[in-house]
Amino acid sequence: MVLPAKDVLAHVVDVHCHPTDNEIGAEDVASLPIRLCAMATRADDQAKVADLATKNPKRVNNMVTHSYGFSSTN
């Protein structure tokens, strides 16, 4: 697969990323050609997402929320 040029990918943001569902290493985040808007899957994932964003401010925005599908009480 051929990806678009890096100057194009620099404008792409994954706006629904759950980085706590699978372990993401620092080298993985650093090598991303795009940005992430990270959110927790569960309430206790908030600290993990905040830590990922703090360690990778050029690549990760912390959404300070968790997916509504996992937060429902119904």
trRosetta pair geometry for C-beta under 8 A, 3 or more apart (Angstrom, degrees):
i j d omega theta_ij theta_ji phi_ij phi_ji
3 9 6.5 19 159 -67 119 134
3 33 7.0 113 150 50 151 158
4 8 4.0 -75 142 84 126 138
4 9 5.7 159 79 -50 97 84
5 8 4.8 93 62 6 78 103
5 9 7.1 -152 97 -3 39 89
6 9 5.4 -55 -139 42 37 111
6 10 6.3 53 156 -37 66 97
6 33 5.7 -117 -128 -146 77 119
7 10 5.7 -34 -148 14 32 122
8 11 6.4 -66 -175 31 39 105
8 12 7.4 40 137 -29 68 105
9 12 5.2 -48 -154 18 51 119
9 33 3.9 11 131 138 144 116
9 34 5.5 -94 177 -67 89 79
10 33 7.0 -80 -65 173 55 77
10 34 7.7 -160 -107 -105 19 47
12 33 7.6 39 50 112 117 86
12 34 4.2 -57 91 -120 99 116
12 35 7.4 170 95 28 52 72
13 34 6.4 176 -93 175 28 100
13 35 4.6 -23 -111 73 83 99
13 36 7.2 164 -162 -93 71 14
13 37 6.0 53 166 -23 111 100
13 61 7.8 7 -154 15 125 125
14 17 4.6 72 117 -55 118 113
14 34 6.1 92 -19 121 89 132
14 35 7.3 -158 24 96 70 49
14 36 5.0 -14 60 -116 106 67
14 37 6.7 -153 94 26 58 72
15 37 4.7 17 -134 36 49 133
16 37 7.2 5 -50 76 28 103
16 39 7.2 -36 -147 23 50 122
17 36 4.4 -44 32 -161 164 106
17 37 6.2 139 22 67 99 50
17 38 5.0 -54 89 -99 106 59
17 39 7.0 131 71 19 55 72
18 21 4.5 53 118 -16 111 115
18 38 7.5 118 -108 -155 19 70
18 39 6.3 -44 -92 74 66 75
18 40 7.4 56 -138 -174 82 15
18 41 4.9 62 -158 -62 126 98
18 67 6.7 -23 -86 -36 123 128
19 22 7.5 -82 -164 61 44 66
19 24 4.9 -56 -162 5 105 139
19 36 6.9 67 -53 157 121 154
19 38 4.9 -27 3 -134 117 121
19 48 7.7 -154 96 132 96 104
19 49 6.6 132 53 -109 106 77
19 52 5.6 127 95 -146 152 176
19 60 7.7 -21 -26 -128 156 132
20 40 6.0 14 16 -134 143 64
20 41 5.7 -137 75 10 108 101
20 42 7.7 -110 105 30 141 82
20 45 4.1 -171 57 -149 174 126
20 48 4.9 96 -98 97 117 140
20 49 6.3 -70 -36 -58 116 86
21 41 5.6 97 -67 -43 89 146
24 28 5.2 -123 -168 79 77 135
24 29 6.0 82 149 -53 115 96
24 52 7.0 51 73 -128 121 132
25 28 4.6 102 59 -1 77 103
25 29 7.3 -148 97 -2 44 84
26 29 5.9 -56 -151 37 35 109
26 30 6.2 34 153 -20 68 110
26 55 6.6 -84 -112 145 105 131
26 56 7.3 -173 -138 -67 73 112
27 30 5.6 -53 -141 39 33 114
27 31 6.2 27 160 -17 65 111
28 31 6.1 -66 -150 39 26 105
28 32 7.1 45 150 -45 60 93
29 32 5.8 -35 -161 -3 37 117
29 36 7.7 -79 -134 10 94 133
29 52 7.1 -178 -87 -168 154 96
29 55 7.9 88 78 104 158 101
29 56 4.7 -64 146 -110 141 158
29 59 5.2 147 171 96 91 150
29 60 6.5 -31 -155 -40 128 117
30 56 7.2 -130 -68 -121 64 111
30 59 7.1 -138 -95 -23 32 154
32 35 7.6 128 119 -82 127 22
32 36 7.1 -18 152 -30 170 103
32 59 5.5 109 60 -153 122 130
35 59 5.7 -166 -121 -159 62 44
35 60 7.1 -180 -166 -77 75 26
35 61 6.6 46 163 -10 117 98
36 59 6.3 31 17 150 91 79
36 60 4.9 -13 66 -112 102 72
36 61 7.0 -163 96 30 53 69
37 60 8.0 146 -97 -161 21 56
37 61 4.8 -21 -111 69 68 109
37 63 5.2 73 167 -62 90 110
38 49 4.9 -176 129 -152 114 100
38 52 5.9 -55 99 90 176 132
38 53 6.2 -150 46 -61 125 99
38 60 5.3 3 -9 -163 124 106
38 61 6.9 167 18 76 73 50
38 62 6.0 -33 67 -110 97 49
38 63 6.2 -158 82 2 40 94
39 49 6.5 14 -150 -134 14 157
39 63 4.1 -37 -79 59 91 134
39 65 5.2 -29 -138 77 116 78
39 66 5.9 156 163 -112 97 34
39 67 6.2 121 116 -51 126 71
40 43 6.8 91 122 -108 143 15
40 44 7.8 171 -171 68 137 31
40 45 3.4 155 -148 86 102 106
40 46 4.9 -57 -44 -70 153 53
40 48 7.2 114 -107 57 97 95
40 49 4.9 -113 -63 -17 81 138
40 65 7.2 -160 34 104 86 34
40 66 3.9 -49 82 -96 92 97
40 67 7.5 -132 94 -3 51 74
41 45 5.5 72 39 -1 68 161
41 66 6.2 31 131 -158 5 103
41 67 5.8 -7 -129 17 51 117
41 70 5.4 68 174 6 68 171
42 45 5.0 107 58 -10 70 105
42 66 6.3 10 179 -155 1 149
42 70 5.9 -97 -83 147 61 136
43 46 6.4 -18 -177 -21 47 110
43 66 6.0 -108 -77 -4 47 157
43 71 7.3 100 -55 -109 92 97
44 47 7.5 -30 179 18 54 100
45 48 5.1 -59 -164 42 64 116
45 49 5.9 62 141 -23 87 103
45 66 6.6 115 57 -107 110 118
46 49 5.9 -60 -150 38 31 109
46 50 6.2 29 155 -18 67 109
46 64 7.3 48 -147 -139 104 54
46 66 7.0 -82 -69 -53 86 108
47 50 5.6 -54 -144 39 32 112
47 51 6.2 36 155 -22 65 106
48 51 5.7 -53 -148 35 29 113
48 52 6.5 32 152 -20 63 104
49 52 5.7 -51 -149 34 32 113
49 53 6.5 29 153 -15 64 106
49 62 5.7 123 138 -134 95 93
49 63 7.5 -56 163 39 142 77
49 64 8.0 -178 105 -78 127 38
50 53 5.8 -57 -149 39 31 110
50 54 6.2 32 154 -21 66 108
50 62 5.3 50 -105 -130 55 151
50 64 7.6 54 -81 -90 97 78
51 54 5.7 -53 -143 36 30 112
51 55 6.2 21 160 -12 64 111
52 55 6.1 -64 -147 42 25 105
52 56 6.1 -25 168 26 63 115
52 60 5.4 -98 132 156 91 169
52 62 7.6 140 72 -87 84 94
53 56 6.6 -83 -134 61 22 79
53 57 6.8 60 168 -93 64 57
53 60 4.4 -132 -106 116 61 108
53 61 6.4 27 -130 -173 119 12
53 62 3.6 -85 -21 -48 167 99
54 57 7.0 0 -150 -60 24 90
54 62 7.8 16 -37 -41 68 134
55 60 8.0 23 67 41 70 135
56 59 4.5 -48 163 53 111 103
56 60 4.4 66 91 11 109 113
57 60 7.1 -72 -100 56 20 74
66 70 6.2 -79 148 74 110 112
66 71 5.6 127 92 -57 106 119
67 70 4.9 65 78 16 99 103
67 71 6.9 172 90 -11 49 96
68 71 5.5 -70 -139 43 37 108
68 72 6.7 58 163 -49 69 88
69 72 6.8 -30 -155 -6 26 112
